[in-house]
């Protein structure tokens, strides 16, 4: 059943249906709704990149080891990746506006507490809570967007603007993180608080109320097995580099996660109101979109992680200098993303996704060919970051559009949560393997990049596999038929 909006405030920005008119008028209020959603995505990117830059300072003040510091990042990933699917479906069942506002408020409070604590364990706990909040805000924001803007040119345009703010948030976070860390790392946690509060007030005023699904029901067994399985799976992935992939505890966690997820799929075929309609996983374009986001996020974020280690820990660059070195990728995304909606309308999402993954693959290939043991910034790093930025600019909006195309309004939260889960869990898995491959890179004692080559090889393979998965269906479509 499609969730409808019958409040007086819903005359602008209400969920659309298949019978909606072809053209959609972009009123000031519609722009306001988009601005709120973009602000939250901006905050997510800002928060992740600022904290990443501040990690060395946090460790020095709180006396945290490198192993403990990784949980400031992975605690967020654990909460985010573990509950994304539940977050998206909860928005469908309980109402998108309500879930969005509550989760954004939790995010603001957790940010405030994180900037005030003096204990490493409490700091990690606040990161986990922020991850939980983001698991509800991220898919709900995308769900509000896809149900507010009609499928087609309006939605593609909105997704293009949406992705600009995500990239701008991450890029801005790199620069702000470098500047604020010089004043004190706590400001990297406190800065998002007033921005989140402004978005909260604007969201209350602008986002139209929507009714919960009248006949959806609640799948308790599905929620417990899915959430437990996802949390254990993400925890196993992010803790494996420290504990060991073949450690009995790691293997036990993986086995338990598989058992819970298996029980979830069995339950979903039997309950009256399943948390996830498994039929959505039989749609080829949806599956390819989810695999593509793994290739995009997994390779892109892992490469930036390696460059951060190399530039700061090996070459001993300052946080600000390192941020400026990686900034071109974010600038390309910010400049290029506004045009992606028009390109999707003209060429379709499959071609744009292929272009994006081609750009990523070429970027990694150029780096491998030219880097050697001491990569030159102008010859190697800068062209690579430009190619990666182009890949992300073309890829993010195109993948998000394909992941939600043709999906009923009542399942937009599910589709949004699914693609965000693929992005986070996929990125965590690739990053965990990369961490193992480059573990000795920062201990090399010289400016030698050779220790990082296995990691770059892996992200290259991930990007190429994603490209091939999208090329094969397109080639089959245009293969000449023989009599």
N, C-alpha and C positions, 0 to 999 in steps of 0.2 A: 504493500500500500504506500502511495506517495504521501509524504508528510506535507501538509498544506499549512498556510499561514492565514489566519482569519482576523488578526488584530487590525485595528485602524491604521497602525503604523506600517502595515505591510504593503501599502500601495506602491512603494518603491522598494526594489531589492527583494521582492518575494521570490520563493522558489518557483521555477518555471516548469512547464510540462511540455509534452510533445506538440500540443496544439497552440503553443505560444506563437506570437507573430515573429516573422523572420528578423525584423529589425528591433533593436532595443535601445531606448533613449537613455543616454548617460546623464542623469540628473545630478545636481550637487550632492544629494544624499547618497546616491549610488557611489559616487566618487568617495564620499566619506566612509562608507562601509569598506570599500577597497583599501582606503588609507589605514583603517584600523587593523585589517588583516595583514597588510604589508608591514605595519609597525611591529606586530608580534613576530613575524618571520625575521625582520631586521634584528629584533632583540635576541632571537635564538642564535643567529649568526654572530652577532656582537659578543654575546656571552661566551660562546665556545672559543672564539679566537682570542679574546682578551685573557681568559683564564690560561690558555695554552702558553701565551707569552710570559705570564706571571709565575709559572711553575717554579723556576729556579729560586725566585725571591721568596715564595711561600715556603719552600723546603728549607731555606736558610733561616727564616725567622721562627718557624714552628719545629725545626729539628726533624724534618721528615726525610726518610731515605728515598732513593729513586723508586724503589718498589712501592712505597706508600704514596708517592706523588702520582704514580700512574692511576691510582684509584680516584684521584680528584677528577680525572677525565673519564675513567671507566665506570665510576659510580653513576655519572650522568648517563652514559651509554646503557648501563644496566637497567636503570629505571625507564629510560626512553624506549629502548628496543623491546623490553619485556612487556610493556603495556600498550604499545601503539595500536594493535588490532582491537584490544578491548576498548581503548579510548575512542577510536573511530566508531565502533558499533554502539558504544554508550551514548554518543552524540545523536545517533539515529534514533535510539530508543527513548532517551530522556529529554531531548531537545537540544539543538546545537547551541543556541544562544546561552542557555543556562550552563551547560558544560564548559563552554568557552570562557565565560566570565569567572566561574569558580576556579578553574584551572589557572587563569591569568593572575587571580588574587593570590593563590598559593605560590606561584612563581615569584611574585613580588616579595612576599613575606620570607620565603626561603633565601632570596638574594640578600635581603636586609640582615638576616641572622648570619649568613655566611660571611658577611663583611665585618661582623662584630666578634665572632668566636675566636678563642685562643687555643683551641684544641684540634689536632689533626683529625681525630675520629669524628668530631662534631662537624668539621668542615666537609668531610667526605659525605656525612649523612645529609647535609644540606644540598650537596650536589646530587645525591640520589633523589631527594624530594623534588629538586628542580627538574630532573629527568622525568619523574612521574608526571609533573605538571605539564611538561612539554609533550608527553605522550598523549595528552588530551587536547592541548591547544593546537598542535601542528595539524593532525588530521581533521580536527573540527574547523580550523581556519580554512583549509582547502575545501572541506565539505560545504561550508557557508559560501565560499566563492563559486563553486561549481553549481550550487543550487540557486544562487543569486543571479549569475550571468548565464544567459542562454547558451546552449551548446552551439558552437560555430564561431563566427568572427568575434562576437562580444566576449565569449569565454577565453578564446585564444589571446585576445588583447589583454584581458585581465590577468591571465597567467603570465604573460610577458612582463607586465608591470610587477607582478608578485615576485617573479624570479629576480628582477633587478634589485629589489630591496633585500632579498636573501644574500645576494652577492655583495651588495653594498654594506650590509651588516657585518659580513665576515671580513671584508677589506678594511672597513672602518675599525673593526675590533683589533686588527693587527696593529694599526697605527696608534689607536687610543691605548691599547695594551702596552705598547712600548713607552708612551708618554706617561700614563698613569702609574706604571710600575716604578718609574723613576721617583714619583711622589710617595708611593706606598701601594703595595699589592692589594690592600683592602678596597681601594677605589675601583678596582676592576670588578668587584662584587657589588659595590654600592651604587655605581653609576646606572645600572639598568633599573634600579628601583623607581625613581621618579618617572622614567619613560614608561615603565609598566603601568604605573598608576594613571598616567595621562591616557594611555590606551584603554585602560579599564573604564574610566569615566566616559570616554568617547564611545566605547562599545556599548555601554548601557544606554546611551542616548541614541545611537544610530542603527545598531543591528536589530532588525525586526524580530519580534517574538515568533516562535514557531512551536507548534504543539508536539508533544511526544507521540510516538507511533501508537495509534489507538489499539491495534491488535497484535503488537509485536511479541508480547510475552517476554519472559526472562529465562535464559538458559544458564542455570546455576552450574550444572556439571560442565558445560562447555567453557564457561568463564573460569572456573577453578583449574581445569586441566590445561586450557590454553595459556592462562597467565602463569601457572606454575611451570609448564613446559618451556615457555619463552624465557622466563626469568632464569631458569636453570641453564638453558642453552646459551644465553648471552653471558652468564656468569662463567660457565665452563670455557667459553671462547676467550674472554678477557683475562681470565686467571691462568690459562694454559701456558703462556710464555714464562711465567714465574715458576709454576709448579712442574711443568713438563707435560707434553702432549700424551705421553704414554704412562704418566703417573696413575696409580690406581684410583686416586680421588678424581682426577680428570675423567678417566674412563667411566667411573661410576656415575659422575654427574651427567655425562653424555648419554649413558644408558638410561638413566632415570628420566632425562629430558625427552628422549625418543619414546619411552614408554608412555609418558604423560601426553605427548603430542599424538601418539597413536591412539590412545584412549579418547582423545578429543575428536579425532576424525571418525572413530566408531560411533561416538555419542551423537555427532552432528547428523548422522544418517538415520538416527532413531527418534530424536526429540521433535516435538511439534513445532517449536519456534527456535530453530538453530541460531546460534550466535553468528555463524558464517554460512551463507548459502554456498555449498561446495561447487555448485554449478558455475560460479564465477571463475573458478580455476580451470574450466574447460574452454574459456574464451582465449583463443590464440594471441590476440593483440594485447590482452591484459597480462598474460604470462610473459610475453616478450618485453612489455614495458617494465615489469618487475625485475626481470633478469638484466635489462639494460641499465636500470638504476643501480644495481649492484656493481656492474662494470664501471659505471660513471663515478659513483661515490667511492667505491672500494679502491680504485686505482688513483683517483685524484687526491683524496685525503691522505692515502698512504704515501704518495710521492711528496706531498707537502710536509708530512711528518718527517720523512728522511731528510729533506732539505733543511728543515728547522734544526734537526740534530747536527747536521754537517756544518751549517753556518754558525750556530751558536756554540756547540760543544767542541767541534774540531777546529774551526777557524776563529772561534772566540769573538764573533761579531756581537755587537750590542743588540738587545731586543728590537730597538727602533730601526737599526740598519738592516737587520734580518727581515723585518716587516716590510720595509721599503723595497727590498730585493724581490719579495714574493708578490708585491702589490700589483704588478702589471696584469696578472691573471684576473684579479678581481675587477680591475678597471675595464678590461676587455668584456667581461661579463656585464658590467653595468652599462657600458656603451652599446653593446650588441643586443642585449636581451629585448629592448623595446621593439626591435624589428622582427622578432621571432614570430609574433602572432600573425603578422602579414605573410610571412614565409610559410607558416603552417597552412593558412588559408589557400595559398597558391600551390604548394607542393605536397602537402599532407605530412602527417607525423612520421611515417616510416622513412621517407627520404631525409627528413631533418635529423632523425636519430642516427641514421647511417652516416650522415655528414659529421655529426658530433663525435661519434666513436672513431671515425676516420681521423679527425683532427687530433683526438687524444692519442691514438696509436702512432701517428706521425710525430707527435711531440715527444713521446717516450723513445721512439726510434732515433730521432735526431739527437736526443740526449745520449743514448748509448753509443752512437757512432762518433760523436764529437767530444764526449766528456773526458775519456782517458782516466788518468789517476788524479788530475788536478783540473777540474772543469773551469773554463773561463766564463765569467759572468756574461759578457757581451756576446760571445760566440755561441755558448751552450745554454746557459740558464735562462737568459732573457727570451730568446726565440722559443724555447720550450714552454715557458710560462704563457707566452702569447698564444701558442697553439692549444695549450690546455684551457686557457680562458675561453678561446673560441669554441672548443668542444663543450665546455660547461654551458656557455651561452646558448648554443643550439640545442643542447641535450636536455637541460632541466625542464624547461617549459614544454618541450615536445613530448618527453616521457610522461610528465604529469597529465598532459592533455590526453595522450593515448590510454593512460591507466584509468581514466574516468569516462572515456567516450562510450556512449550507448548504455550507460548504467542508470537505472531508475533513481530518482531523487531519494527514495527511501533507503538506498544502499550506497549513496555517495560517501558517507562516513566510512563504511566498510572498505570501499575501493581506495579511498584516501589513506586509511590506516594501513592497508595492505602494502601500498607502494612506499609509504614512509618506513614501514617495518623492514621491507626488503633493503631500503637504503641504509638504515642504521645497522641492522644485523649483518648485512653483507659487508659493509665497511668495517665493522668490528672484526669479522672473520679474516678479511684480507689484511687488516692492520695487525692482527695478532700474529699471522704467519710472517709478515714483513718484519715485525719486531724480533722474532726468532732469527730470521736471516741476517739482520744487521746488528745483532746484539753486541758484537765486538767492534762495531764501527767507530764508536766514540772513544774507545780505549786504544786506538791505533797509535796515538802519540805523535802523529804527524798530520800533514794536510792531505794525506792519501785518501782518495775516494773509493779505492778498490773494494773496501769492505762493504760498500753500499750497493755494488753492482748486482748481487743476487736479488736484492729487494726491487731494484728498477726492472730487472728481468721479469720478476713476478707480476708487477703492475702492468707491464707491457703485454704479457700473456692474457691477463684479465681483460684488458681493453680490446685486444684482438678477438678473443672468444666472444665478447659481447657484440663486436662488429659482425662476425660471421653468423651469429644467431639471427641477426636482423637481415643480413644479405641473402641467406638461403631462401626464405619465403618470397622475397622480391624477385629473385632470379627464377624461381619456379613459376611465378605468375607470368613472366614474360618469355618463358621457354617456348620455342616454336613447336606446334603440334604436328606430328607426323601422321600421315594417312595410314 
